[in-house]
Amino acid sequence: MQGEIQREKGLGYVGKLLFPVKVSRHFKFLWIGQLLSTLGSSITMVILPVVVYSLTGSTVVMGMTMAMYMLPNILALPFAGLVVDRIDRVKLMLFTDIIRCILMLLLGSLILMDVLTITLLYVLVALYGLMEGIFQPAYSAVRAKVFVPEIRNAANALTQMSNQGIRLIGPALGGLIVSVASAGIGFGLDAATYLLSFFCLLFLKEIKFKKVKSIEKSKVDYKKEFMEGVLVLKSHPWLWITILVFSFVNICYAGIIVVLIPWLFNVHHHFEAYVYGLGMAASGGGAVIAALIFGGRERWHKRGLLAYGGVLISGIALLIMPFISWAPALIFLMAIEGFGMMIFGLIWETSLQELVPEEAFGRVASLDMLGSFALLPLGYVVVGWLANVIGGEITIVLLAILVIITIGMALSVRSIRRFD
């Protein structure tokens, strides 16, 4: 396949973007499978806050719900990374797809029967988070294997762009489902997408991965293997500094997006559910534009400045939002937020795929996610409590300012600023 890739010349923009689909069968099925599950997940992430706020109207409970999702996710990550580097990564993805399908069916059924309680929601969300903690390192490792250097930028851009394109549809569809049907129907649709994703992933079972040497499997030194992942990160300042920075930035950013933006749209402004859906869809639209721009070039320079500049733009957009009450303006600011964060996300993903060896990718991906998400459960609870005490609008302003200051401090570090 490599020779075939190298011989392709003179492709137009669309041809370059779709090139991975043409030359890689594995990419094609991985891409389709993720599009399907992304559709379901994007619907769920709009419906879940609506369900929580309709049951309680509490930012504290919303924060607790997200904490219950994130805590098992985080606890699974260190062990998931070790497992991913030792066993078949595609089988892990297949297993988690089936379990998530069952969980979404249960959640949808409980809502349709009108017997869902916050306690049951916490349990199901926690199990879902555990499956996510296993799935994500495996998916990252499979993606690094399938996205070979010749198609890497286009594959990452197409994946992110199409995922965000689906998120244009998903949130609006989720809001529409809540408005005209039932949240249970939305969770049922999510379950169906995980099942379809499972069938797509079956076509990837033939992929062979580099693993930890089989001679070592009888006696596993988990501490040593974990530290090998740490050493890979330490050898690249761009990686470990960025993970450290985002261990804090993600608390502020996710607290706004996950807990406070739904509150701002649904509770504070009393907009219809579809308006919040449009806001989330606009965020996806901004991300699509960013991916289109990024995917048009095989190589980008000054990536450190571009990546952190994208987060800075997002932080400024979020800072402005509490001062706006006009729905179209809020939706536009969500588009700006999505654009900036996608620029960062694409640069971060391609840099991981370039710098991390395949046989260590599961552990490094787990460390990345652990560093990024470890404090999120506490963050969600604190953000919900803080909004209750000082007000949601003031909390958004405070968190956005902290994001902007942190990014400014990170850009003062030479290895971040000079990353090319």
C-alpha positions as CSV (number, residue, x, y, z in Angstrom):
1,M,0.0,0.0,0.0
2,Q,2.9,2.3,0.8
3,G,4.1,2.4,-2.8
4,E,0.6,3.0,-4.1
5,I,0.3,5.9,-1.6
6,Q,3.6,7.4,-2.8
7,R,2.6,7.3,-6.5
8,E,-0.6,9.3,-6.0
9,K,0.2,12.8,-7.4
10,G,-1.7,16.0,-8.3
11,L,-4.7,15.4,-6.1
12,G,-7.1,18.3,-5.5
13,Y,-8.2,19.3,-2.1
14,V,-11.1,16.9,-1.9
15,G,-9.0,14.2,-3.3
16,K,-6.4,14.7,-0.6
17,L,-9.0,14.7,2.1
18,L,-10.7,11.5,0.9
19,F,-7.4,9.8,0.0
20,P,-7.3,7.6,3.2
21,V,-10.8,6.2,2.3
22,K,-9.6,5.2,-1.1
23,V,-6.3,3.5,-0.1
24,S,-7.0,2.0,3.3
25,R,-9.8,-0.5,3.9
26,H,-9.0,-0.5,7.6
27,F,-9.3,3.3,7.8
28,K,-12.7,3.1,6.0
29,F,-14.3,0.7,8.5
30,L,-12.7,2.4,11.5
31,W,-14.0,5.8,10.2
32,I,-17.5,4.5,9.5
33,G,-17.8,2.8,12.9
34,Q,-16.7,5.9,14.8
35,L,-19.1,8.1,12.8
36,L,-22.0,5.9,13.9
37,S,-21.1,5.8,17.6
38,T,-20.3,9.6,17.5
39,L,-23.8,10.2,16.2
40,G,-25.3,8.3,19.2
41,S,-22.9,9.9,21.7
42,S,-23.6,13.4,20.5
43,I,-27.3,12.9,20.9
44,T,-26.8,11.5,24.4
45,M,-24.6,14.4,25.5
46,V,-27.4,16.8,24.7
47,I,-30.2,14.6,26.2
48,L,-28.4,13.8,29.4
49,P,-28.2,17.4,30.8
50,V,-31.9,17.9,29.8
51,V,-32.8,14.7,31.7
52,V,-30.8,15.7,34.8
53,Y,-32.2,19.3,34.9
54,S,-35.7,18.1,34.3
55,L,-35.4,15.7,37.3
56,T,-33.7,18.1,39.7
57,G,-32.9,21.5,38.1
58,S,-29.7,21.4,40.1
59,T,-26.2,22.4,38.8
60,V,-24.8,20.3,41.8
61,V,-26.6,17.2,40.6
62,M,-25.4,17.8,37.0
63,G,-21.8,18.1,38.3
64,M,-22.2,14.9,40.3
65,T,-23.6,13.1,37.3
66,M,-20.5,14.0,35.2
67,A,-18.3,13.1,38.2
68,M,-19.9,9.7,38.3
69,Y,-19.1,9.3,34.6
70,M,-15.5,10.5,34.8
71,L,-14.4,8.7,38.0
72,P,-14.6,5.1,36.7
73,N,-13.2,6.3,33.4
74,I,-10.2,7.7,35.1
75,L,-9.6,4.8,37.5
76,A,-9.7,2.4,34.5
77,L,-7.1,4.4,32.4
78,P,-3.8,3.3,34.0
79,F,-4.7,-0.4,33.8
80,A,-6.4,0.0,30.4
81,G,-3.2,1.3,28.9
82,L,-1.2,-1.7,30.1
83,V,-3.9,-4.1,28.9
84,V,-4.1,-2.3,25.5
85,D,-0.4,-2.8,24.9
86,R,-0.6,-6.5,25.7
87,I,-3.8,-7.9,24.1
88,D,-5.8,-7.4,20.9
89,R,-6.9,-3.8,20.8
90,V,-9.8,-4.4,18.3
91,K,-11.3,-7.0,20.6
92,L,-11.3,-4.6,23.4
93,M,-13.2,-2.1,21.3
94,L,-15.7,-4.7,20.2
95,F,-16.3,-5.7,23.9
96,T,-16.9,-2.1,25.0
97,D,-19.2,-1.3,22.1
98,I,-21.5,-4.2,23.1
99,I,-21.5,-3.2,26.8
100,R,-22.3,0.4,25.9
101,C,-25.1,-0.7,23.7
102,I,-26.7,-2.6,26.5
103,L,-26.3,0.3,29.0
104,M,-27.9,2.7,26.6
105,L,-30.8,0.3,26.0
106,L,-31.3,0.1,29.8
107,L,-31.2,3.8,30.3
108,G,-33.7,4.4,27.4
109,S,-36.0,1.7,28.8
110,L,-36.0,3.2,32.3
111,I,-36.9,6.6,30.9
112,L,-39.7,5.2,28.7
113,M,-41.1,3.4,31.7
114,D,-40.8,6.5,33.8
115,V,-38.9,4.8,36.6
116,L,-35.5,6.5,36.2
117,T,-34.1,7.9,39.4
118,I,-30.9,9.9,40.0
119,T,-29.4,6.9,41.8
120,L,-30.0,4.6,38.8
121,L,-28.7,7.2,36.5
122,Y,-25.5,7.5,38.5
123,V,-24.9,3.7,38.3
124,L,-25.5,3.5,34.6
125,V,-23.4,6.6,33.8
126,A,-20.6,5.1,36.0
127,L,-20.6,1.9,34.1
128,Y,-20.6,3.8,30.8
129,G,-17.6,5.8,32.0
130,L,-15.7,2.6,32.8
131,M,-16.3,1.3,29.3
132,E,-15.1,4.6,27.9
133,G,-11.9,4.4,30.0
134,I,-11.2,1.0,28.4
135,F,-12.3,2.0,24.9
136,Q,-10.4,5.2,24.4
137,P,-6.8,4.0,24.8
138,A,-7.6,1.0,22.5
139,Y,-9.1,3.3,19.9
140,S,-6.2,5.7,20.1
141,A,-3.7,2.8,19.6
142,V,-5.7,1.4,16.6
143,R,-5.9,4.9,15.1
144,A,-2.1,5.3,15.4
145,K,-1.6,2.0,13.6
146,V,-4.1,2.7,10.8
147,F,-3.1,6.3,10.2
148,V,0.2,5.7,8.5
149,P,2.4,8.8,7.8
150,E,1.4,9.1,4.2
151,I,-2.2,9.6,5.1
152,R,-1.9,10.9,8.7
153,N,-2.9,14.6,8.3
154,A,-5.7,13.8,5.9
155,A,-6.9,10.9,8.1
156,N,-6.9,12.9,11.3
157,A,-8.6,15.9,9.6
158,L,-11.2,13.7,7.9
159,T,-11.9,11.8,11.1
160,Q,-12.3,14.9,13.2
161,M,-14.2,16.9,10.5
162,S,-16.7,14.1,9.9
163,N,-17.1,13.5,13.6
164,Q,-17.9,17.2,14.1
165,G,-20.1,17.1,11.0
166,I,-22.1,14.3,12.7
167,R,-22.2,16.5,15.8
168,L,-23.9,19.2,13.8
169,I,-26.7,16.7,13.3
170,G,-26.6,14.9,16.6
171,P,-27.2,17.8,19.1
172,A,-30.0,19.4,16.9
173,L,-31.5,15.9,16.5
174,G,-31.2,15.3,20.3
175,G,-32.9,18.6,21.1
176,L,-35.7,17.8,18.6
177,I,-36.2,14.3,20.0
178,V,-36.6,15.7,23.6
179,S,-39.0,18.4,22.3
180,V,-41.3,16.2,20.2
181,A,-40.8,12.6,21.5
182,S,-38.8,11.3,24.5
183,A,-35.3,11.2,25.9
184,G,-35.7,7.4,26.0
185,I,-35.9,7.3,22.2
186,G,-32.6,9.2,21.9
187,F,-30.8,6.7,24.2
188,G,-32.3,3.9,22.1
189,L,-30.8,5.4,19.0
190,D,-27.5,5.7,20.8
191,A,-27.7,1.9,21.6
192,A,-28.3,1.1,17.9
193,T,-25.3,3.1,16.8
194,Y,-23.0,1.2,19.1
195,L,-24.3,-2.1,17.7
196,L,-23.6,-0.9,14.1
197,S,-20.2,0.3,15.2
198,F,-19.5,-3.2,16.5
199,F,-20.2,-4.7,13.1
200,C,-17.9,-2.2,11.4
201,L,-15.0,-3.0,13.8
202,L,-15.3,-6.7,12.9
203,F,-13.5,-5.9,9.6
204,L,-10.5,-4.7,11.6
205,K,-9.9,-8.0,13.4
206,E,-7.1,-9.0,11.0
207,I,-4.8,-6.1,12.1
208,K,-1.6,-7.2,13.8
209,F,0.0,-5.0,16.4
210,K,3.4,-4.8,18.1
211,K,2.9,-5.8,21.7
212,V,5.0,-6.3,24.8
213,K,7.3,-9.3,24.2
214,S,5.5,-12.6,24.9
215,I,8.4,-13.9,27.0
216,E,7.5,-11.2,29.6
217,K,3.8,-12.0,29.8
218,S,4.2,-14.7,32.4
219,K,5.5,-12.2,34.9
220,V,4.2,-8.7,34.5
221,D,5.9,-5.8,36.2
222,Y,3.1,-3.3,36.0
223,K,5.1,-0.5,37.7
224,K,8.0,-1.0,35.2
225,E,5.6,-0.9,32.2
226,F,3.8,2.1,33.5
227,M,7.1,3.9,34.0
228,E,8.1,3.1,30.4
229,G,5.1,5.1,29.3
230,V,6.2,8.0,31.6
231,L,9.7,7.9,30.1
232,V,8.3,8.3,26.6
233,L,6.5,11.4,27.7
234,K,9.5,12.8,29.6
235,S,11.6,12.5,26.5
236,H,9.3,15.1,24.7
237,P,8.7,18.4,26.6
238,W,5.9,19.2,24.3
239,L,4.0,16.1,25.4
240,W,4.4,16.2,29.2
241,I,4.1,20.0,29.6
242,T,0.9,20.0,27.5
243,I,-0.6,17.2,29.6
244,L,0.3,19.0,32.8
245,V,-1.2,22.3,31.5
246,F,-4.4,20.6,30.4
247,S,-4.9,18.8,33.7
248,F,-5.9,22.2,35.0
249,V,-7.3,23.8,31.8
250,N,-9.7,20.9,31.2
251,I,-11.3,21.4,34.7
252,C,-12.2,25.0,33.8
253,Y,-13.1,24.3,30.2
254,A,-15.1,21.1,30.8
255,G,-16.8,22.7,33.8
256,I,-18.1,25.5,31.5
257,I,-19.1,23.3,28.6
258,V,-20.6,20.3,30.4
259,V,-22.1,21.9,33.5
260,L,-22.7,25.6,32.9
261,I,-23.5,26.0,29.2
262,P,-26.5,23.6,29.5
263,W,-27.5,25.7,32.6
264,L,-27.0,28.9,30.7
265,F,-29.2,27.8,27.8
266,N,-31.8,25.6,29.5
267,V,-32.2,27.2,33.0
268,H,-30.9,30.7,33.0
269,H,-32.3,31.9,29.6
270,H,-35.1,29.3,29.5
271,F,-34.5,28.6,25.8
272,E,-36.2,25.6,24.2
273,A,-34.2,22.4,24.2
274,Y,-33.5,22.7,20.5
275,V,-31.7,26.0,21.0
276,Y,-29.1,24.3,23.2
277,G,-28.9,21.6,20.5
278,L,-28.2,24.3,17.9
279,G,-25.5,25.8,20.2
280,M,-23.7,22.4,20.4
281,A,-24.2,21.9,16.7
282,A,-22.6,25.3,16.1
283,S,-19.6,24.2,18.1
284,G,-19.4,21.2,15.8
285,G,-19.7,23.5,12.8
286,G,-16.8,25.6,14.0
287,A,-14.7,22.4,14.5
288,V,-15.6,21.3,10.9
289,I,-14.2,24.5,9.5
290,A,-11.0,24.1,11.5
291,A,-10.6,20.5,10.3
292,L,-11.2,21.6,6.7
293,I,-8.4,24.2,7.0
294,F,-6.0,21.8,8.8
295,G,-6.6,18.9,6.4
296,G,-5.8,21.0,3.3
297,R,-2.0,20.9,4.1
298,E,0.3,18.0,4.6
299,R,2.5,19.9,7.0
300,W,2.0,22.8,9.4
301,H,4.7,24.9,11.0
302,K,4.7,26.7,14.4
303,R,2.2,24.1,15.7
304,G,2.8,25.0,19.3
305,L,1.6,28.6,18.7
306,L,-1.3,27.4,16.6
307,A,-2.5,24.8,19.1
308,Y,-2.4,27.1,22.2
309,G,-3.7,30.0,20.2
310,G,-6.7,27.9,19.3
311,V,-7.4,27.3,23.0
312,L,-7.0,31.0,23.7
313,I,-9.6,31.9,21.1
314,S,-12.0,29.4,22.7
315,G,-11.4,30.8,26.1
316,I,-12.2,34.4,24.9
317,A,-15.4,33.2,23.3
318,L,-16.5,31.5,26.6
319,L,-15.6,34.6,28.5
320,I,-18.0,36.7,26.4
321,M,-21.0,34.3,26.7
322,P,-22.4,35.3,30.1
323,F,-22.8,38.9,28.9
324,I,-24.9,37.9,25.9
325,S,-28.6,37.0,26.1
326,W,-29.4,36.8,22.3
327,A,-29.6,33.2,21.2
328,P,-28.0,33.7,17.7
329,A,-25.0,35.4,19.3
330,L,-24.6,32.7,21.8
331,I,-24.7,30.1,19.1
332,F,-22.1,32.0,17.1
333,L,-19.8,32.1,20.1
334,M,-20.2,28.3,20.4
335,A,-18.9,28.0,16.8
336,I,-15.8,30.1,17.7
337,E,-15.2,27.9,20.7
338,G,-15.5,24.7,18.6
339,F,-13.1,26.1,16.0
340,G,-10.4,26.9,18.5
341,M,-10.5,23.6,20.4
342,M,-10.4,21.6,17.2
343,I,-7.2,23.3,16.0
344,F,-5.6,22.3,19.3
345,G,-7.1,18.7,19.1
346,L,-5.8,18.0,15.6
347,I,-2.3,19.3,16.4
348,W,-2.2,17.3,19.6
349,E,-3.4,14.1,18.0
350,T,-0.9,14.3,15.1
351,S,2.0,15.0,17.4
352,L,1.2,12.0,19.5
353,Q,1.1,9.8,16.5
354,E,4.5,11.2,15.3
355,L,6.3,11.0,18.6
356,V,5.1,7.9,20.4
357,P,6.3,4.3,19.4
358,E,3.5,2.0,18.5
359,E,4.2,-0.6,21.1
360,A,3.9,2.0,23.9
361,F,1.0,3.9,22.5
362,G,-1.7,2.4,24.7
363,R,0.2,3.4,27.9
364,V,1.0,6.9,26.6
365,A,-2.6,7.4,25.5
366,S,-3.8,6.3,28.9
367,L,-1.3,8.7,30.6
368,D,-2.5,11.5,28.3
369,M,-6.2,10.8,29.2
370,L,-5.3,10.3,32.9
371,G,-3.5,13.6,33.1
372,S,-6.2,15.4,31.2
373,F,-9.2,13.9,33.0
374,A,-7.9,12.9,36.5
375,L,-9.3,15.9,38.3
376,L,-12.5,16.3,36.2
377,P,-14.8,14.5,38.7
378,L,-13.8,16.8,41.5
379,G,-13.9,19.7,39.0
380,Y,-17.5,19.0,38.0
381,V,-18.6,18.9,41.6
382,V,-16.7,22.0,42.6
383,V,-18.0,23.9,39.5
384,G,-21.6,22.9,40.2
385,W,-21.2,23.9,43.9
386,L,-19.5,27.2,43.0
387,A,-22.2,28.1,40.5
388,N,-24.7,27.5,43.3
389,V,-22.9,29.8,45.7
390,I,-21.7,32.7,43.5
391,G,-23.9,32.3,40.4
392,G,-23.5,30.5,37.1
393,E,-22.6,33.6,35.1
394,I,-19.8,34.7,37.5
395,T,-18.5,31.1,37.5
396,I,-18.2,31.0,33.7
397,V,-16.3,34.4,33.7
398,L,-14.0,33.2,36.4
399,L,-13.2,29.9,34.8
400,A,-12.7,31.4,31.3
401,I,-10.2,34.0,32.8
402,L,-8.3,31.1,34.4
403,V,-8.1,29.3,31.1
404,I,-6.7,32.4,29.3
405,I,-4.1,33.1,32.1
406,T,-3.0,29.4,32.1
407,I,-2.6,29.4,28.3
408,G,-0.6,32.6,28.5
409,M,1.7,31.1,31.0
410,A,2.2,28.0,28.9
411,L,3.1,30.1,25.9
412,S,6.0,31.6,27.9
413,V,7.7,28.2,27.9
414,R,10.1,28.0,25.0
415,S,9.5,24.3,24.2
416,I,5.8,25.0,23.8
417,R,6.2,28.2,21.8
418,R,8.9,26.6,19.5
419,F,7.2,23.3,18.8
420,D,7.0,23.0,15.0
